[in-house]
């Protein structure tokens, strides 16, 4: 995945900063129970990095992390730090259940073989259950490499983190943009995509073309720069438009057909295209899908058979107003929810995933003007049920930005993101708006804590732990629990997920006056003092 827009690069990489040291934030949240949380370790020989910012001796730092993965009950967290003089990728492995750190490695802490490496592409696992790190090697000795240079791949023992094999493709310069190399049913060879800027006689146009590579032997099998059946060309008018390109993919279900998505700016507006190839890189479909959006997207990730995108609409806030979109491999929209507002608050940062064993969507949210993190389940009819609330124990200067989330094999939720500085002005007049800092944090919450459905137990289908009578109702309901409960309360939510009434449980029968509520549909649940919802969420209908 590549981001060529300079502004987006600055945001995602947390920028470079030469400034005074700033104390690192507390990575532990209050509110809903977190099973475990970690920042990244450089190696076992050093303590956790990023005690203060900037954290390295040259006081210049940038951070990028790949999507975390789970394999064999291990959570793999990958963070790369870089600047023009340094390059390294730190990978930590955690036990899924306990959160214990199993190994910590810094690949290339001091320029391995005199070159800088950056393993920022999606991680993978091969048939030998080894971890595959993918990224780039710099072209120039003693220099870093970001999203350009030579493709590099490292096979890592998943039990120890030790390097097994290390390959570099020095015959093919990926220059400014390339895709995640994955177009192959076998390990080798595969296709990578390259971009040619400034096609002859068409000064500003951009061409993407595939290159077939055998990385194990550092060999280019074939390049298709001038094959019209395999290349894709986009018309641009200016250098600014040309350098705004980002490409996401390939996305595939069966490793026979592969989908790519491109975004760039044209006349000041985002433009979106999709193209689809077969396994030989022949282009089958190329079509504009801008009408699906009307805004720009910030993340693109495959979730099962769909492509998920986090969308952003510009408003008067720095972070924008966010939503999401799911589309199939042909670019058809399956589910969309733009500019999400919950309980009257605009979503400023968002990470989303589809739930297992449910047709719901799960959101990890940071609202505009709110420093806490909230977790919501969104039902099929766009109703929001709060599942968790993480209280940020730091000052308002430290904003935790959720980046990637996924459900683990035990149906819990893994959240990765980083603490950034929110609107902090330094003495040198450099202002930080969610783009300085970069203290990476990964954490896990259990399915039980969040009330998430599992293969054997769905909160929407659990045996009832309480009843509501009468229902529908006009003025007063009685909520009867089927066992004595302590340290718990009854919560009533409206269809946006906003709590409208809360009543502490003091006996098995609790009377609640709902006469002041507008007519309509509501949701009732039981919540303990830790914020954990238990039992079945039930519907309540208020009538005149």
N, C-alpha and C positions, 0 to 999 in steps of 0.2 A: 504494500500500500504506500502510495507516495503523495506528499503534499508539496506542491511547488510554489504555492502562494506564500510570499515572504511573511505576510502577517500571520497566516495560519501556522507556518513553521515556528514563528516566535512564540505563539500561544502554546503549541503542543510541546515544544522543547523547553519551555519555561525560560527561554531567552538566556542571554549571557549578561552577567552583571558584575561590575567591579565596584564593590561597596564594602561597607563595614560588615562585620560578622553579626548575624542575627540568631538568636537562640532558637533551637528547633522546637516544634510544637509537641504537646503531649498527644500521643497517638491513641490513647485509650478514651473511649466514649462512655458517657453515661446513658441512662435510659434502657432500651432493650438490651438483653443479655448478648454479649459478643463472646463466642466460644474461644477465639484467639485472634490476636492482631500482631503484626510484625512490620517493621520497616526492613529494608534489605541490608544484609551483611556483605561487606566487601569479601572477606574470607573468614575462616575460623581464627586466623591469626590476628585479626583486627576486630575491634568492637563494631557495633552498628555505625554505619556512616551517617553523615548529614546531621551531626549534633548541632551544627550552626551553619548559617548560609552566608556567603559561599563556603563550601566545605573543603575544597582542595587548596593546596598551598599556593597555587597561582591565582586563587580567588576568582576563578572564572569557570563556570560550570553550566552544562546543559544536560537535560535528562530526557530520555525516551524509553518507553517500555513496550514490550510485545504483549499480546493477550496472554494472560496466565492460562495454564492447561492443567488438567488432571490426568494422571496415568497410574494405574496400579496403586490407588489410594495415596498417591503423592500429588501435592499441589506444586507446580513449577512456576516460579516468579522470576521474570527476566527484566532487568533494568540496565540500559546503556547510558554511560556518561561520556561526554565528549566536548571537545572544543578543537581548535585548529592545531593544538599542540599535544593533545592527549586523546586516547580512545580506549575504551574498555567496556566489556559487558559483564555485569554481575548477575549470576543466576543462583537462586536459593531453592532448595527442595524442602517442603514441609510435610509432616504426617497429617493426613486429612483430619483424623479424629482429634488428636491431641494438640496439633499445631507445633509440635516439636520440630526444630530445624534439623534436617538429616544431613545436609551438606551445603556448603557455600563456596562458590568459586568466582574468581575474577579472571575471565579469559582476556589475556593481553593486558596485564597491568602496567607493563613497561615496554610496549612495542615489541611484540613477538615477531622475530625475524625482521625487525626494524620497521614494521608497518603497523598502521592502526586498523583495528577491526571494529565493526559495529553490527551486532546480530539483532537487528530491529524488526525483521520480518517474522511472520507467524511461525511458531515452533511446530514441530511435527514429531512423530515416532515411527521408526521403521519396523520391518518384519522381525528384527532381532530385539525388539523392545528397547532400542537405544533412542535417546533424545537427539533430535536433529535441530541444530541452531542454524538459521539462515540470515545472511546479511551481506555486508560489503567489506572489502579490503581496500585501503587507500591506494592510489596510483603512485603517490610520491612517498619516499621513505621518511620516517619520523613525522608523519602527518596523520590527521584523523580522516575518516571517510564517513559521510552521512548517507544520503540516498543516491550516491553516485560512486563510481569506481568500478572495481572488479567484484563480481559475485563470489561470495565465500560461503562455505558450508562446513560445519563441524559436527561430527558424530560423537556423542557423549554417553558414557556409561551412566544409566539412570540410577544405579545404586550408589555410585561414588562421586559422580560429577567429573571423573577423569576423561580426558580426550582420548578417543579411540582412533579416529581418522580426521584429517583436516585437508580440505580441498579448496583450491582457488582457480577461478577461470580467468586467467590473465590475458587470454586471447580476445576477449570480448569486453570492451569498455561500455558499461551501461550508461555512462554519461549522466544525464540529469534524471531520468525516470526509468523505472522498470517495474515489473509486477512480481508478485510472490510466485516464484518458479514452482509450479505444481502440475503442469499439463502433461501427465504421463501416467499410465497404469503401472509402470515399473519405476524403479528408482532412477535409472539412467537409460537413455538420455531424456532430457526434458526441454521445453521451450521457455525462453525468457523473452520479454518484450522490450524493445528499445524505442526511443523516440528520435526522430530526425526533425530538427527545427530549421525552417527556412528552406523549403523544397525549391529546387531551381525553377525560376520563372514564376514562383508563387511565394513571394518574399516571406510572408509571415505564417504560412500554413504549417501544420504539425502532422507528421506521419508516424503511426505506430506500426512496427513490423516485428515479426517473430524471428528468433534465432534458435536453432536447434543445437544443444550443447551436450557434450559428454564431459562432465566436470571431473570425473575420476582420472581422466587422461588429459585434462586441460586442453580439450579439443573442440573446435566449432565444426559440427557436422555439416551444417548448412545455414545460410542467412537468406532472408527473403525480403530484402529491402525494396526490390523492384518487382515483386510478384503481386500483381493487382488482386489476385484471389485471396491473398493472405494479409495484405496491408489495409490499414484504416487511416483515412485522411480527414482532418478537421480544418475548416477555414477560419482563420483569425486575421484581424486587421492590424493589430499593434503588438509591440513587444510585451506590453502589460498583459494583454489577453493571452499571449503565447506562454508567458511564465506563470499564469494562474492555474494551469492544468493540474488536476489530481486524477489518478487512475486507481480503481479498486478492483480486485479480483486476482485470479480467476475464481469464480464460484461454480461449483459443480455438484451434481447429485450422484452421477454414475461414472464419472471419469471418462465419459464419451463425448459430452458436450460441455462447453465452458463459456461462462458469461462474464463480461467486463463492463464496468460502468465508469464513465468519464464526466467530470464536472469542470467547467471553466467559465470565465466571465467574458461576456460579449456586450458591448455598448452599456456596460455598467450593471448588467443583470446576469445571474447564474444561468448557464445553459447545461443541459444534461443529455447524454447520449448513452446508448447501450449497444454493444455488439456481442455476437455469439458465434463460437467456432466449433468445429468438430475436433477430434483428437489429433488431426493432422494440421491444425491451425487454419483450415479453410474457413473464411468468413461466411456464415450462413445468414445472419441477420445484422443489419445496422440500422438503428432508428433513433430518432430524437424522442426523449421521454420527459422533456421539460414541463409539459402540462401536468405531469404527476406531482410536481413539486410546488412551483410558485415561490420557492425559497431555496436556500442552499443547504446542503447536508454536511454534517460534521463528522460522522462515523458511518462506515458501511461494514457489515459483518454477516456472514452466513449463519442462520439459525435454522437447523434442520434443512427443509427443502426451500426455504425462503431467504430473501436478502433483506436484512433489517438496516434501516438508516435512521440516524438521529438528525432531525431537521431543525433549522434555526431561522426564525423571522426576526428581522431587525426592529428594535423599538428604542425607547430612550434609555435603556440600560446598557451596560457594557457587554454583558454576556448574552443578551438577546432573549427571545421567548421561544422555548424549545418544545418539540413534539417528536413524533416518530412516524415511520412508514414501513410497511412490509410489502414487498412485491415478489412475484415469482421470477423464474429464470428468464422469462421472455419480456419482463418489464411491466406486467399487468399488476396493478395495485390490488392487494388482498385485504389490507387493513391500514387505516391511516387515522392519525389523531394529531392535528397540528395545534400549536400554541396552547398547550395544556394549561388549564387553570383549575386548581383544586382548593376548595375552601376559600375562594376569593383571592388566592395567591398564584402569581405567575411562576411557572417552572423555569428556572434560570439555568440549571445544569441537570442533565438527565442521562441515566443509563437504563436500558430496557432489555428484557428477555422474555421469551414465551415460556410459560410454566409447563412442566411435565404433568401428565395426568389431569390436565385441565385445559379449557379453551381460553383461559385468562392470560393477561399480560402482567408481568411484574415490573414495577418501576422503582429505581433508587433515585431520589429527588433531592436537589438543593434548590429551594425557592429563591427568587430575587428578594434581597433584603432580609434573609433569614440564614443564620449560620449553622443551623442543625441539618441533619440528614433524615429524610423520611422515606419509608418503604410502603408502597401501595400496591394492592392488587386491583387491576382494572378488569371489570367483567365485560362480557361480550357486548352488552348494551351501554358501555362507557360509564359505568358507575364505579366509584373509587372506594375501596375498603382499606383503611389503614392497617398495616401489618406490623410496623415497627417504627421506632423513633430513636435516633442516635443523637445524643446531646453532645455538642462540641464543647469540651471543657476549656478551650483556649479563648484568648481575647478575639474580638471581631476581626483583627488583622489577619488571622489564620483561617483560611477557607479550605475545607476539604472538598475536593472535586472528584466525584465518582467517575470512573472512566470505563472499566470493563467489568461486567458481572456475568456469572453463569451459575446454574444449579449443579451441585456436585453429585457424585454417585449415591450419596446418602440423602439426597433431595434437599440439602441445605443450600445456603446462598453464599457464594464467594464474591467479595467486592474488592476490586483494586482501584486505586486512584492516588491522589497526592494532595498534600497541603500546599496551597499557593498563598501568596500575599495579596490581600484584598485592599486595593486603593491605598497603598502606602507610599508616601513621598520621601525620598532620600535627600540628604544634603546636597547632592550633585544635581538635584532637580529631576532625577529619573523617577517617574511615577510607575507603580506596579498596580495593574488591574488584572488580577488572576493570571499573571504571566511571569511572576518572579517567585523564586523559591524552588519548590520541587522536592518535597520530602515524601517519597513514595511509601504507601501503606497498603497492605493487603490484610483482609480480615475474613472471618467466616462466622455466619449465624446459622443456627440449626433450623430445620423445617418446623420443629415443635415451637420454637420461640416465635416464628413468623406465622404459624398456623397454615403452612403450605400443604397442599395435597400430596399424598404419597401413593404408592401402588396399592397399599393395604388400608389406608386410612385417609379419607377426604373430609376436611372440615365442613364441607357442604353436605356430607352424607353421614356424618357421625351420629350415633344415637343421641337423641335429644337430651341435653342436660338441664333444659328449662322449658317452660311453656308460657304462652302469652294469651291472656283472656281479658275481655273479648277481643277478637281480631277478625274483621275490621272493628274500629273503635272510634268514638266521638270525643270523649273527655278523659277517661281514666282507665288505665290498664293495670292488671296484676301480673307480675312476672313471678312464676313459681319455679324454684330450683329443686331438683330431685335429690339433692343431698345438702347437708349443712356446709356452707362455704364461708371462709374468713379471708380477710385481706383482699376482697374482690369487689367489683362494682359492675353495674349494668350500664352499657353505653348505647345510645341511640344515635344513628348517623343518618344524614340526608343522602340524596343520590350523588352528591359530589364528594362524599366521604367526610364531610364536616360533622363533628360531634355537636348535636343540638341539645342533648339532655344526658346527664350522668347522675346515677343514684347508687350510693353505697349499699351493699347487701348486709343487712343486719339480722335477717331471718330467712326462712325458706320462702316467704311470700313478701314481695316488695311492690307497693303501690306507687304508680308514677302518673302524675297529671300531664296529659298531652294536649289539653284544651287550647293552649296558645300556639300550637304548631299548625302551620298551613296544611290543608288537605294534600294527600299524596302518598307516595311510597317511601318507607324508611327501612333501616336495617337495625337489628338489635343483636348485641353480642355481650358475652361475659369477658371481663378483662381483669387480670390480677394486678397487684401493685407494681409489678415489674413491667407492666404494659403488654404482657403476653395474652393474646386472645385464646380462649379455649372453648370447646363445645361447638355446636353448630351455630352459624350466623343465620338468623331467621328474619323473615320479612314481616313488616308491620304496615297496615294500611290505615291511614287517618282519613275519616270521612266526616261530612257535615253532621 
